[in-house]
């Protein structure tokens, strides 16, 4: 949630106060209150008021996105919805005419950006049973989004994060250095060093042409689909940015890369994707490289966000499993190195 060393409980106390005091920045009914519903990169609050009013307030992490970057995110949301590609969340404009508000309170080192989204009715697909249908839909949605960005004239000064090998393995990685994550023993590190080298080698060969590397959602998981009376809506574009199209599949299996259902889910995603746009055999063969890139990024994320409950719960065994997956990945491509 922050680059500071402030304990999470203390930080959330400040953010709760910021959320409560910031509601007046938008037109909303009297008696509105904000209740924390999720903590990850950002703090997300359900805003409710008498009479059935509901909205969702996102308070951004300190120094994660600029005002311009958030503008670009909201611009893509509107463009996708306007073109009928996929339904996306609407957002409220503040009293000053800006959908991005800024608030500051004592106790926090820096001001925080905030966006108030429309509340969306719906439920995420059930992940406890057969998920192949949901993944086929994810693949089709991803393909429609990818087709859209190839023809969408992006606004000037379009600014978003980049999700490539430098963002994960560079000198200033976006989510930190995977070597600093819990339980990265010398044995684990030895394997993962070779995995990193293999990933970088293959991604260099794969290339960054616009039909492979462009604007992506970067967190297109089933949890970010809401199925309601008006159909399926794609939410949480906070991580959208520049990346390989196939990274959208890798993100879809975040934290479950070792699930035995993954081959079937990958086949379903590819089937859905190909129902909309082409995917060559060579591109399909490289999907596992993006899965490992994402898995390494998640290992780093756990280390740099360990103050939060979710990373703490995920940390035990995550590094060792990542090394096991990495070794299996290298074994599987052993006869394709340089392909």
C-alpha positions, 0 to 999 in steps of 0.5 A: 500500500505504501513505500513507507514503513508504517504498520498496515493497521495505522495506515488503514486508520489514516486512509479510513479517515481520508475516505470519510473526509473526501466524500464531500468532493463529489455530489452524493446524498447526505449521510454517505459513509465509506467502508473498506472492502479491499486492500491491495495496491490501493484501498477500495471502499464501498460508499453507501447512503440512505435511499440505496445509493452506492458507489466504489471509492478507490484511494490510490497507493502513494506514488504508484500512478500520476494524475495523467496515468489515471486519466489515461486509464479512465480514457481507455475505460470509456473508449472500450465501453463506447466502442461496445468492446466490453462493458466497463465501470463508469465513474463520477466526476468531482465537484471541480469537474475532474474525475480524479480527486486528490486528498491529504490528511495529517499522518500521511506523507503525501496526498493520494489520488482518488476515483469514485466509480459507479457501483456495478451489480454482479458476481464474479464467476465461481472459481471452485468448480469448472472454470473452462467456460469462464476462461473461454470468455476471458480469452474472447474478451482479451482478444476484443480488447487487443483488437481495439487497441490496435485501431484506437488512436490513443490520446497524446501523452498516453502514460501507463506502466509497462509490464515487460522484462525490465519492469520485473527484472530491471534495476528498479522493478515495479514490484520489487526484486524477487530475491527479497521475497520470503523463503528465497533460499540459495537453492531457490535463487539458483534455479530462479536466476536461470529462469530469469535468464531463460525468460529474458532470452525468449522474450527478446526473440519474441519481440515487441511488435505492436501486434504482440506488445501493446496496451493490455489490461494486465490483471484480467482474472475471473475475479475481475469479471462481474456477471450481472443482469446486464451481462459481463463487465470487466473491472479493475483496470488499475494495472492496465499498461504496455505489455505483451498480449499473452501476458493477459493470459498469464495474469488470469492464472495469478497465484494458481499457476500450479493448479492441475487444471491449468492446461485445460484453462489455457486451452479454453482461453486460447479457444476463446481468443481464436474465436475473435482474432488470430493466434499463431502456433508460435505465439501459443507455444510461448504462453508458458514464458509469460506465465513464468514472467508473471509468476516471478513478478508475483513473487516480488510483489509478495516480498514488497507487499508483505505488510498486507494480509494477502501476501502474508497468507500467500508467502509460505511455500510460494518461492519453492513452488515458483522454483519448481514451476520454473524448473519444469518450464525450462525442462519443457522448452529445453529442445526449443531454446532459441526457437 
